[in-house]
Amino acid sequence: MKNGLLQRFLVVGSLACVSGVGLSGCGKNVKGTYSDASGTYVLDVKSGSDATLSFLGESTACAYAVSGDQLNLDCHGQAGKVAFTIHDDGSLTGPPGTAIPALRKTKS
């Protein structure tokens, strides 16, 4: 009985993602490499919840989650937590008041 309930939940969740309603962020594909124009900032978003944020060649491991139009990073070390806004054109912008410029996808 528990298996049947789980299967129904997975089917309904999958259909909600396909139809664009329901689970927040399930339709956003953020996987890829993003960079600013100068290459100073590089964000590599991998499958699952792993990402790497690099600044001037120094990299730090991060975990990420997508919620609506937000890509939320939780990075080790000084980078800490950073929320990026995902725009319709696929670009990312950091929180207002930070020095992080707009990041554009350079590789899928």
DSSP file (Angstrom, degrees, kcal/mol; ACC not computed):
  #  RESIDUE AA STRUCTURE BP1 BP2  ACC     N-H-->O    O-->H-N    N-H-->O    O-->H-N    TCO  KAPPA ALPHA  PHI   PSI    X-CA   Y-CA   Z-CA
    1    1 A M     >        0   0    0      0, 0.0     4,-1.8     0, 0.0     5,-0.2   0.000 360.0 360.0 360.0 -41.9    0.0    0.0    0.0
    2    2 A K  H  >  +     0   0    0      1,-0.2     4,-2.3     2,-0.2     5,-0.2   0.882 360.0  55.5 -63.4 -37.5    2.8    2.4    0.8
    3    3 A N  H  > S+     0   0    0      1,-0.2     4,-2.5     2,-0.2    -1,-0.2   0.913 106.2  50.4 -60.8 -43.8    4.4    1.7   -2.6
    4    4 A G  H  > S+     0   0    0      1,-0.2     4,-2.2     2,-0.2    -1,-0.2   0.893 110.6  49.1 -62.2 -41.2    1.3    2.7   -4.4
    5    5 A L  H  X S+     0   0    0     -4,-1.8     4,-2.3     2,-0.2    -1,-0.2   0.907 111.5  49.3 -65.3 -42.6    1.0    5.9   -2.5
    6    6 A L  H  X S+     0   0    0     -4,-2.3     4,-2.4     2,-0.2    -2,-0.2   0.915 110.1  50.9 -62.7 -43.6    4.6    6.8   -3.3
    7    7 A Q  H  X S+     0   0    0     -4,-2.5     4,-2.3     1,-0.2    -2,-0.2   0.910 110.1  49.7 -61.6 -42.4    4.2    6.0   -7.0
    8    8 A R  H  X S+     0   0    0     -4,-2.2     4,-2.7     1,-0.2     5,-0.2   0.915 110.0  51.3 -62.6 -42.6    1.1    8.3   -7.1
    9    9 A F  H  X S+     0   0    0     -4,-2.3     4,-2.7     1,-0.2    -2,-0.2   0.926 110.9  47.7 -60.5 -45.6    3.0   11.1   -5.4
   10   10 A L  H  X S+     0   0    0     -4,-2.4     4,-2.3     2,-0.2    -1,-0.2   0.897 112.8  48.5 -63.7 -40.8    5.9   10.8   -7.9
   11   11 A V  H  X S+     0   0    0     -4,-2.3     4,-2.4     2,-0.2    -2,-0.2   0.936 113.6  46.2 -65.0 -46.6    3.5   10.8  -10.9
   12   12 A V  H  X S+     0   0    0     -4,-2.7     4,-2.2     1,-0.2    -2,-0.2   0.914 113.4  49.9 -63.3 -42.8    1.6   13.8   -9.7
   13   13 A G  H  X S+     0   0    0     -4,-2.7     4,-1.8    -5,-0.2    10,-0.2   0.900 111.4  48.7 -61.9 -41.7    4.8   15.7   -8.8
   14   14 A S  H  X S+     0   0    0     -4,-2.3     4,-2.2     1,-0.2    -2,-0.2   0.910 111.4  49.3 -64.8 -43.0    6.2   14.9  -12.3
   15   15 A L  H  X S+     0   0    0     -4,-2.4     4,-2.5     1,-0.2     6,-0.2   0.870 107.7  54.9 -65.3 -36.5    3.0   16.1  -14.0
   16   16 A A  H  X>S+     0   0    0     -4,-2.2     5,-1.6     2,-0.2     4,-0.9   0.904 109.3  47.8 -63.2 -40.6    3.0   19.3  -12.0
   17   17 A C  H  <5S+     0   0    0     -4,-1.8     3,-0.5     2,-0.2    -2,-0.2   0.922 112.7  48.2 -65.0 -44.3    6.6   20.0  -13.2
   18   18 A V  H  <5S+     0   0    0     -4,-2.2    -2,-0.2     1,-0.2    -1,-0.2   0.885 113.3  47.0 -64.9 -39.3    5.7   19.3  -16.8
   19   19 A S  H  <5S-     0   0    0     -4,-2.5    -1,-0.2     2,-0.2    -2,-0.2   0.614 112.8-118.8 -81.2 -11.0    2.6   21.5  -16.7
   20   20 A G  T  <5S+     0   0    0     -4,-0.9     2,-0.3    -3,-0.5    -3,-0.2   0.586  78.8  99.6  87.4  10.0    4.4   24.3  -15.0
   21   21 A V      < +     0   0    0     -5,-1.6     2,-0.7    -6,-0.2    -1,-0.3  -0.807  64.2  25.8-120.4 165.8    2.4   24.4  -11.8
   22   22 A G  S    S+     0   0    0     -2,-0.3     2,-0.1    -3,-0.1    -9,-0.1  -0.759  94.4  60.8  95.7-115.7    2.9   23.0   -8.4
   23   23 A L  S >  S-     0   0    0     -2,-0.7     3,-1.2   -10,-0.2     4,-0.3  -0.308  83.2-120.2 -64.6 125.9    6.5   22.5   -7.2
   24   24 A S  T 3  S+     0   0    0      1,-0.2    -1,-0.1     2,-0.1    42,-0.1  -0.451  88.6   2.1 -68.9 127.1    8.5   25.7   -7.1
   25   25 A G  T >  S+     0   0    0     -2,-0.2     3,-1.2    42,-0.2    -1,-0.2   0.407  87.5 121.8  85.0  -3.3   11.5   25.8   -9.3
   26   26 A C  T <  S+     0   0    0     -3,-1.2    -2,-0.1     1,-0.3    -1,-0.1   0.747  75.6  50.9 -69.8 -19.3   11.1   22.3  -10.8
   27   27 A G  T 3  S+     0   0    0     -4,-0.3     2,-0.5    -7,-0.1    -1,-0.3   0.530  86.7 100.8 -92.2  -5.7   11.1   23.7  -14.3
   28   28 A K    <   -     0   0    0     -3,-1.2     2,-0.8    40,-0.1     3,-0.1  -0.692  54.1-163.6 -85.4 121.3   14.2   25.8  -14.0
   29   29 A N        +     0   0    0     -2,-0.5    -3,-0.1     1,-0.1    -2,-0.0  -0.871  23.5 158.0-103.8 101.2   17.3   24.3  -15.5
   30   30 A V        +     0   0    0     -2,-0.8    15,-0.2    16,-0.1    -1,-0.1   0.435  26.8 127.6-102.1  -1.9   20.2   26.1  -14.1
   31   31 A K        +     0   0    0     -3,-0.1     2,-0.3    13,-0.1    15,-0.2  -0.341  46.4  65.0 -60.9 132.2   22.9   23.4  -14.7
   32   32 A G  E    S-A   45   0A   0     13,-2.3    13,-3.2    -2,-0.1     2,-0.5  -0.900  85.8 -62.0 147.5-174.0   25.9   24.9  -16.5
   33   33 A T  E     -AB  44 107A   0     74,-2.7    73,-3.6    -2,-0.3    74,-1.5  -0.925  43.2-170.1-111.7 130.8   28.7   27.3  -16.2
   34   34 A Y  E     +AB  43 105A   0      9,-3.2     9,-2.6    -2,-0.5     2,-0.3  -0.889   8.5 171.3-119.3 148.3   28.1   31.1  -15.7
   35   35 A S  E     -AB  42 104A   0     69,-2.3    69,-2.6    -2,-0.3     7,-0.2  -0.992  31.0-117.2-151.7 154.6   30.6   33.9  -15.8
   36   36 A D    >   -     0   0    0      5,-1.5     3,-0.9    -2,-0.3    67,-0.1  -0.404  48.7 -93.4 -81.9 172.5   30.8   37.7  -15.9
   37   37 A A  T 3  S+     0   0    0     65,-0.3    -1,-0.1     1,-0.3    66,-0.1   0.818 125.8  44.2 -59.6 -33.2   32.2   39.4  -18.9
   38   38 A S  T 3  S-     0   0    0      3,-0.0    -1,-0.3     1,-0.0    -3,-0.0   0.618 106.8-122.0 -88.8 -12.2   35.7   39.6  -17.5
   39   39 A G  S <  S+     0   0    0     -3,-0.9    17,-0.1     2,-0.2    -2,-0.1   0.590  76.6 124.7  80.9  10.1   35.8   36.0  -16.2
   40   40 A T  S    S+     0   0    0      1,-0.1    16,-2.3    15,-0.1     2,-0.5   0.909  72.6  41.7 -67.5 -42.8   36.4   37.3  -12.6
   41   41 A Y  E     + C   0  55A   0     14,-0.2    -5,-1.5    15,-0.1     2,-0.4  -0.915  69.6 177.4-107.6 130.7   33.4   35.4  -11.3
   42   42 A V  E     -AC  35  54A   0     12,-2.2    12,-3.2    -2,-0.5     2,-0.5  -0.997   8.0-170.1-134.1 129.0   32.6   31.9  -12.5
   43   43 A L  E     -AC  34  53A   0     -9,-2.6    -9,-3.2    -2,-0.4     2,-0.7  -0.979   2.9-166.8-120.5 119.9   29.8   29.7  -11.1
   44   44 A D  E     -AC  33  52A   0      8,-2.9     8,-2.0    -2,-0.5     2,-0.6  -0.919   5.7-166.5-109.3 109.1   29.7   26.1  -12.1
   45   45 A V  E     -AC  32  51A   0    -13,-3.2   -13,-2.3    -2,-0.7     6,-0.2  -0.862  12.4-170.4-100.7 119.1   26.3   24.5  -11.3
   46   46 A K        -     0   0    0      4,-2.7   -16,-0.1    -2,-0.6     4,-0.1  -0.449  32.2 -73.6-104.0 174.1   26.3   20.7  -11.5
   47   47 A S  S >  S+     0   0    0     -2,-0.1     3,-1.0     2,-0.1     2,-0.5  -0.250 106.3  15.4 -61.7 155.7   23.7   18.0  -11.4
   48   48 A G  T 3  S-     0   0    0      1,-0.2    15,-0.0    -3,-0.1    -3,-0.0  -0.679 128.3 -46.9  81.0-123.8   22.1   17.3   -8.0
   49   49 A S  T 3  S+     0   0    0     -2,-0.5    15,-2.0    16,-0.1     2,-0.3   0.118  98.7 117.3-134.3  22.4   22.9   20.1   -5.6
   50   50 A D  E <   + D   0  63A   0     -3,-1.0    -4,-2.7    13,-0.2     2,-0.3  -0.741  30.5 160.8 -97.5 140.7   26.6   20.7   -6.1
   51   51 A A  E     -CD  45  62A   0     11,-2.3    11,-2.9    -2,-0.3     2,-0.4  -0.965  26.6-143.5-148.2 162.2   28.1   23.9   -7.4
   52   52 A T  E     -CD  44  61A   0     -8,-2.0    -8,-2.9    -2,-0.3     2,-0.5  -0.997   9.5-161.1-131.5 128.4   31.5   25.7   -7.4
   53   53 A L  E     -CD  43  60A   0      7,-2.2     7,-2.0    -2,-0.4     2,-0.4  -0.942  11.9-170.0-109.9 126.5   31.9   29.5   -7.1
   54   54 A S  E     -CD  42  59A   0    -12,-3.2   -12,-2.2    -2,-0.5     2,-0.4  -0.941  11.3-175.9-120.6 139.6   35.2   30.9   -8.2
   55   55 A F  E >  S-CD  41  58A   0      3,-2.3     3,-2.0    -2,-0.4   -14,-0.2  -0.977  79.4 -18.0-133.0 118.5   36.5   34.5   -7.7
   56   56 A L  T 3  S-     0   0    0    -16,-2.3   -15,-0.1    -2,-0.4   -16,-0.1   0.855 129.5 -51.5  52.3  39.5   39.9   35.4   -9.3
   57   57 A G  T 3  S+     0   0    0    -17,-0.4     2,-0.6     1,-0.2    -1,-0.3   0.300 111.5 120.1  85.6  -9.8   40.7   31.7   -9.7
   58   58 A E  E <   -D   55   0A   0     -3,-2.0    -3,-2.3     2,-0.0     2,-0.3  -0.805  48.7-160.4 -89.6 121.7   40.0   30.8   -6.0
   59   59 A S  E     -D   54   0A   0     -2,-0.6     2,-0.4    -5,-0.2    -5,-0.2  -0.769  13.1-171.6-108.4 148.0   37.2   28.2   -5.9
   60   60 A T  E     -D   53   0A   0     -7,-2.0    -7,-2.2    -2,-0.3     2,-0.2  -0.998  26.0-118.4-135.4 140.9   34.9   27.2   -3.1
   61   61 A A  E     +D   52   0A   0     -2,-0.4    15,-2.3    -9,-0.2     2,-0.3  -0.528  37.5 179.1 -77.5 141.9   32.5   24.2   -3.0
   62   62 A C  E     -DE  51  75A   0    -11,-2.9   -11,-2.3    13,-0.2     2,-0.3  -0.933  25.9-138.5-138.0 159.8   28.8   25.1   -2.6
   63   63 A A  E     -DE  50  74A   0     11,-1.9    11,-2.6    -2,-0.3     2,-0.3  -0.889  28.6-163.7-110.0 151.4   25.4   23.4   -2.4
   64   64 A Y  E     - E   0  73A   0    -15,-2.0     2,-0.3    -2,-0.3     9,-0.2  -0.951  16.4-174.3-137.6 159.1   22.5   24.9   -4.2
   65   65 A A  E     - E   0  72A   0      7,-1.6     7,-3.0    -2,-0.3     2,-0.5  -0.984  19.3-137.1-145.8 145.8   18.7   24.8   -4.4
   66   66 A V  E     + E   0  71A   0     -2,-0.3     2,-0.4     5,-0.2     5,-0.2  -0.909  21.9 174.7-106.7 130.9   16.3   26.5   -6.8
   67   67 A S  E >   - E   0  70A   0      3,-2.5     3,-1.7    -2,-0.5     2,-0.3  -0.912  63.2 -54.0-136.6 107.9   13.1   28.1   -5.4
   68   68 A G  T 3  S-     0   0    0     -2,-0.4   -40,-0.1     1,-0.3   -45,-0.0  -0.473 123.9 -15.7  62.2-121.2   11.0   30.0   -7.8
   69   69 A D  T 3  S+     0   0    0     -2,-0.3    17,-3.3    -3,-0.1     2,-0.4   0.060 119.0  98.7-102.1  24.7   13.3   32.5   -9.6
   70   70 A Q  E <   -EF  67  85A   0     -3,-1.7    -3,-2.5    15,-0.2     2,-0.6  -0.939  54.1-161.4-116.6 133.4   16.0   32.2   -6.9
   71   71 A L  E     -EF  66  84A   0     13,-2.8    13,-3.0    -2,-0.4     2,-0.6  -0.955  20.6-159.8-106.1 110.3   19.2   30.1   -7.1
   72   72 A N  E     -EF  65  83A   0     -7,-3.0    -7,-1.6    -2,-0.6     2,-0.4  -0.836   5.5-165.4-100.6 117.6   20.3   29.8   -3.4
   73   73 A L  E     -EF  64  82A   0      9,-3.5     9,-1.9    -2,-0.6     2,-0.5  -0.798  11.6-168.3-100.2 141.8   24.0   29.0   -2.8
   74   74 A D  E     -EF  63  81A   0    -11,-2.6   -11,-1.9    -2,-0.4     2,-0.2  -0.897  23.1-175.0-127.2 100.0   25.4   27.8    0.5
   75   75 A C  E     -E   62   0A   0      5,-3.2     5,-0.4    -2,-0.5   -13,-0.2  -0.652  24.7-114.3-102.9 151.9   29.1   27.9    0.1
   76   76 A H  S >  S+     0   0    0    -15,-2.3     3,-0.7    -2,-0.2     4,-0.2  -0.404  79.7   6.9 -72.9 156.1   31.9   26.8    2.4
   77   77 A G  G >  S-     0   0    0      1,-0.2     3,-0.7     2,-0.2    -2,-0.1  -0.320 124.9 -18.5  74.9-150.8   34.2   29.5    3.9
   78   78 A Q  G 3  S+     0   0    0      1,-0.2    -1,-0.2     2,-0.1    -2,-0.0   0.722 122.0  72.7 -69.5 -23.9   33.8   33.2    3.5
   79   79 A A  G <  S+     0   0    0     -3,-0.7    -1,-0.2     1,-0.1    -2,-0.2   0.893  73.0 163.4 -61.3 -39.4   31.4   33.1    0.6
   80   80 A G    <   -     0   0    0     -3,-0.7    -5,-3.2    -5,-0.4     2,-0.4  -0.238  50.5  -9.1  61.6-142.0   28.6   31.8    2.8
   81   81 A K  E     +F   74   0A   0     -7,-0.2     2,-0.4   -19,-0.0    -7,-0.2  -0.788  65.1 176.0 -97.4 132.5   25.1   32.0    1.6
   82   82 A V  E     -F   73   0A   0     -9,-1.9    -9,-3.5    -2,-0.4     2,-0.5  -1.000  16.3-153.9-136.7 132.4   24.3   33.9   -1.6
   83   83 A A  E     -F   72   0A   0     -2,-0.4     2,-0.4   -11,-0.2   -11,-0.2  -0.937  11.6-166.2-109.3 122.3   21.0   34.2   -3.4
   84   84 A F  E     -F   71   0A   0    -13,-3.0   -13,-2.8    -2,-0.5     2,-0.5  -0.830  17.9-130.4-102.5 143.6   21.0   34.8   -7.2
   85   85 A T  E     -FG  70  93A   0      8,-2.8     8,-1.7    -2,-0.4     2,-0.6  -0.823  17.4-141.2 -91.1 131.3   17.9   35.9   -9.2
   86   86 A I  E     - G   0  92A   0    -17,-3.3     6,-0.2    -2,-0.5     2,-0.2  -0.840  20.6-155.0 -93.4 120.5   17.3   33.8  -12.3
   87   87 A H    >   -     0   0    0      4,-2.7     3,-2.3    -2,-0.6     0, 0.0  -0.515  29.0-105.7 -94.9 163.6   16.1   36.1  -15.1
   88   88 A D  T 3  S+     0   0    0      1,-0.3    -1,-0.1    -2,-0.2    -2,-0.0   0.795 120.8  56.2 -57.5 -30.8   14.0   35.1  -18.2
   89   89 A D  T 3  S-     0   0    0      2,-0.1    -1,-0.3     1,-0.0     3,-0.1   0.436 121.2-107.8 -82.8   2.2   17.1   35.3  -20.4
   90   90 A G  S <  S+     0   0    0     -3,-2.3    -2,-0.1     1,-0.3    15,-0.1   0.339  76.7 132.7  90.8  -7.1   18.9   32.7  -18.2
   91   91 A S        -     0   0    0     13,-0.1    -4,-2.7    -5,-0.1     2,-0.4  -0.330  46.6-139.3 -75.1 162.2   21.3   35.3  -16.6
   92   92 A L  E     -GH  86 103A   0     11,-2.8    11,-3.1    -6,-0.2     2,-0.4  -0.959  12.7-166.7-122.5 139.5   21.9   35.5  -12.9
   93   93 A T  E     -G   85   0A   0     -8,-1.7    -8,-2.8    -2,-0.4     9,-0.1  -0.984  17.5-131.0-125.3 142.6   22.3   38.5  -10.7
   94   94 A G        -     0   0    0      6,-0.6   -10,-0.1    -2,-0.4     3,-0.1  -0.137  46.8 -63.4 -77.9 178.7   23.6   38.6   -7.2
   95   95 A P    >   -     0   0    0      0, 0.0     3,-1.5     0, 0.0     5,-0.2  -0.295  65.0 -92.2 -62.8 147.3   21.9   40.3   -4.3
   96   96 A P  T 3  S+     0   0    0      0, 0.0     3,-0.1     0, 0.0    -3,-0.0  -0.298 111.8  31.0 -57.9 143.4   21.7   44.1   -4.5
   97   97 A G  T 3  S+     0   0    0      1,-0.3     2,-0.2    -3,-0.1     0, 0.0   0.443  94.7 112.9  87.0   0.0   24.6   45.9   -2.9
   98   98 A T  S <  S-     0   0    0     -3,-1.5    -1,-0.3     2,-0.2    -4,-0.1  -0.635  73.3-125.1 -99.9 165.0   27.1   43.2   -3.7
   99   99 A A  S    S+     0   0    0     -2,-0.2    -1,-0.1    -3,-0.1    -2,-0.0   0.395  73.7 117.4 -86.0   3.2   30.0   43.5   -6.1
  100  100 A I        -     0   0    0     -5,-0.2    -6,-0.6     1,-0.0    -2,-0.2  -0.617  55.0-151.3 -77.6 117.0   28.9   40.4   -8.0
  101  101 A P        -     0   0    0      0, 0.0    -7,-0.2     0, 0.0     2,-0.1  -0.215  37.9 -66.3 -77.3 175.1   28.0   41.5  -11.6
  102  102 A A        -     0   0    0     -9,-0.1     2,-0.4     1,-0.1   -65,-0.3  -0.377  51.7-146.0 -61.0 137.6   25.5   39.7  -13.8
  103  103 A L  B     -H   92   0A   0    -11,-3.1   -11,-2.8   -67,-0.1     2,-0.4  -0.917  11.6-163.4-110.4 133.8   26.5   36.2  -14.7
  104  104 A R  E     -B   35   0A   0    -69,-2.6   -69,-2.3    -2,-0.4     2,-0.3  -0.897  30.3-100.6-117.2 147.0   25.6   34.7  -18.1
  105  105 A K  E     +B   34   0A   0     -2,-0.4   -71,-0.3   -71,-0.2     3,-0.1  -0.476  38.9 171.0 -68.2 127.5   25.7   31.0  -19.1
  106  106 A T  E     +     0   0A   0    -73,-3.6     2,-0.3     1,-0.3   -72,-0.2   0.629  68.9  20.2-109.2 -23.1   28.9   30.2  -21.1
  107  107 A K  E      B   33   0A   0    -74,-1.5   -74,-2.7     1,-0.1    -1,-0.3  -0.995 360.0 360.0-146.1 142.4   28.5   26.4  -21.1
  108  108 A S              0   0    0     -2,-0.3    -1,-0.1   -76,-0.2   -74,-0.0   0.439 360.0 360.0 -92.0 360.0   25.5   24.1  -20.6
